[in-house]
């Protein structure tokens, strides 16, 4: 359970970091993909019932902005390690 929560919060922070620059990327698509990666990573683990708060993530992304380059990177990520390689500024 603790590992599940720490994974969730690590990805949440990654999402917040990705939205650090203003831009015209699509927050809904990016956040939906991030949520899918989280759910895929947590599948079969104890405490995997934890769900990302999609609405909060989208709101934060829209507030901070998302560049097209960041959106492309997020949407091309196949795993959480791939997501962590995306530009955070």
C-alpha positions as CSV (number, residue, x, y, z in Angstrom):
1,X,0.0,0.0,0.0
2,X,2.8,2.5,0.9
3,X,4.6,1.6,-2.3
4,X,1.4,2.2,-4.3
5,X,0.9,5.6,-2.7
6,X,4.5,6.6,-3.2
7,X,4.3,5.5,-6.9
8,X,1.1,7.5,-7.3
9,X,2.6,10.7,-5.7
10,X,5.8,10.3,-7.8
11,X,3.7,10.3,-11.0
12,X,1.5,13.2,-9.7
13,X,4.7,15.2,-9.1
14,X,6.0,14.3,-12.6
15,X,2.7,15.5,-14.1
16,X,2.9,18.8,-12.2
17,X,6.5,19.2,-13.3
18,X,5.6,18.5,-16.9
19,X,3.1,21.4,-16.8
20,X,5.7,23.9,-15.7
21,X,5.8,25.8,-19.1
22,X,2.9,27.5,-20.8
23,X,1.9,26.1,-24.2
24,X,-0.9,24.8,-26.2
25,X,-0.7,21.1,-25.5
26,X,-3.8,19.1,-24.8
27,X,-4.0,18.5,-21.0
28,X,-6.9,16.1,-21.2
29,X,-5.2,13.7,-23.5
30,X,-1.9,14.0,-21.6
31,X,-3.5,13.4,-18.2
32,X,-5.6,10.5,-19.5
33,X,-2.5,8.8,-20.8
34,X,-0.7,9.4,-17.5
35,X,-3.6,7.9,-15.6
36,X,-3.5,4.8,-17.9
37,X,0.2,4.4,-17.2
38,X,-0.4,4.6,-13.5
39,X,-3.2,2.0,-13.6
40,X,-1.0,-0.2,-15.8
41,X,1.9,0.1,-13.4
42,X,-0.3,-0.6,-10.3
43,X,-2.3,-3.5,-11.9
44,X,-2.1,-6.6,-9.7
45,X,-0.4,-4.9,-6.8
46,X,-1.9,-4.7,-3.3
47,X,-3.8,-1.5,-2.8
48,X,-4.1,-1.0,-6.6
49,X,-7.6,0.4,-6.0
50,X,-6.0,3.9,-5.6
51,X,-7.1,6.1,-8.5
52,X,-5.6,9.2,-9.8
53,X,-7.7,12.3,-9.4
54,X,-8.1,13.1,-13.2
55,X,-10.0,16.4,-12.7
56,X,-7.4,17.8,-10.3
57,X,-4.5,16.8,-12.6
58,X,-6.2,18.4,-15.6
59,X,-7.0,21.6,-13.7
60,X,-3.3,21.8,-12.6
61,X,-2.1,21.2,-16.1
62,X,-4.3,23.8,-17.6
63,X,-3.3,26.3,-14.9
64,X,0.4,25.8,-15.6
65,X,0.2,25.0,-19.3
66,X,1.7,22.2,-21.4
67,X,3.9,22.5,-24.5
68,X,3.2,20.5,-27.6
69,X,6.6,18.9,-27.1
70,X,5.7,17.8,-23.6
71,X,2.3,16.5,-24.8
72,X,4.0,14.5,-27.5
73,X,6.5,13.0,-25.1
74,X,3.7,12.1,-22.6
75,X,1.6,10.5,-25.3
76,X,4.5,8.5,-26.6
77,X,5.5,7.1,-23.2
78,X,4.8,3.4,-22.8
79,X,5.7,3.2,-19.1
80,X,6.4,5.3,-16.1
81,X,10.1,5.2,-16.7
82,X,9.4,6.6,-20.2
83,X,7.2,9.3,-18.7
84,X,10.0,10.3,-16.3
85,X,12.3,11.0,-19.4
86,X,9.9,13.8,-20.6
87,X,11.1,17.4,-20.4
88,X,9.8,18.9,-17.2
89,X,10.4,22.5,-18.0
